[in-house]
């Protein structure tokens, strides 16, 4: 009779975490940054069809890094949950906090399950408020952990280098163009020397509190990004 193979729960969780982290690190970084009129999302993404940044509901947006099929499933689930909650109750009942909690439960369940591999994703869920102090940014990791971020945050790829650049160059009250520019510059500082990231390889969007519609999400075009990158600080 053979002895059954045994792995301690601690080692199993460590192996699953290492597996997820390695997959996420292979992707390109995403930056979320608060600016004067809302929240800005910027990612290096050469594809114009496969988005890493998307709208979820009126004031809520989503950004992700990692395996596309996995975070796209999460995005679709979030849109369906938001639509159902807004239709069944009230549009104001759809909040970033509620969606972040739902995502945390899903990711946590998948991570702790022994029947399937953990999701190789990290996501941002952000909600723009009527005032800057009401803005909410949540970062969710592969194991369902949730962190409440302020001012700016980076995930995926060389996140530490990009976050270090933002620590030195971010300031409160940035305009939209300045926010896009400093975010792209942070993404470019992912090694010993800064890279040049063309505007057509930048995916950018904002939640603009000044927009006179219920839907505050605006995707920025390549010319708009190019103009922001060309503008002097």
Secondary structure by P-SEA (a helix, b strand, c coil): ccccccccaaaaaaaaaaaaaaaaaabbbbbbbbcccbbbbbbbcccccccccccccccbbbbbcccaaaaaaaaaaaaaaaaaaaaacccccccaaaaaaaaaaaaaaaaaccccccccbbbbbbbbccccccbbbbbbcccbbbbbbccccccccaaaaaaaaaaccccccccaaaaaaaaaaaaaccccbbbbbccccbbbbbbcccccccccbbbbcaaaaaaaaaccc
